[in-house]
Amino acid sequence: MKKEFDEILQDADLFNDMYASVFFEDEVDTLQLMLSLIRGKEIIIDSVEIQLTIVNTDSKSTRMDVVGHEADESVDIVEFQVILCKPPVQAKRSRYYSINYGRKMLNHGESYGDLQDSALVFICKGDAIGNDKPLHSFTMKGQAGHELGDGRTVIFIDATWPGDRPLKDLMHDPLCSNPEEMVYGEIRKRSIYLKRKEEGMMTVDERWEKIVEERERKVKENLLKEQEAKNRENARIMVEGGALTQMISQVTKYPVQEVERMKSEYQKTGTIKM
């Protein structure tokens, strides 16, 4: 088992969601470097919250919610979300993140004017947009080309784009699994600690065990929810179809008393409150 763990760890790059979640934990300097290079100005990070996100069984990503400010104080506070992910990356996924993050940013009683500027940064292992360009930056614009000015920016970066570009060296390191071949000292130092030092490797092992346990818990939880939804639908169909109480109870695992309640409610109202 240890040999298998070692092989997985040594082969892992920052698009491995489990490895990335450990790599960026309390790693402010690396994120500060990445965001400063991507934004083209120095970003000072104030706080980082890592979310290991399972969008679905085929699409996993590591999302970092970052609060910071621009060093030149042109913008006091900037909210970032940095998502490392593999294709396919749907454009509407950025909309989903933006909506949910906007709700998180605004506390009860605050006005919309209190919303901070935000940047949603997708670092992708492939061309997310599909027109063979290394970087895409989107803001909301009208038909005449004027900015809406809502403070949102969405950036898609193709880490695998082969040509020369300003972020070429930065994008090399997330794709690289060998610390000795990395370009940036901050990323190389963290990688050496996690992949070469015994203490770092133990840290990865412990965190991965917790992540696996949490995923298994969520899978079981989702399966139970799906089964419950299926049981409710089966019960509704069988009650409306006039099936016998005992049969409905056996199929759906609902107690006889609950099935009788459903039948009584359906007879009175024509509907069933599940």
Order of alpha helices (4+ residues) and beta strands (2+ residues): alpha-alpha-alpha-beta-beta-beta-alpha-beta-beta-beta-alpha-alpha-alpha-alpha-alpha
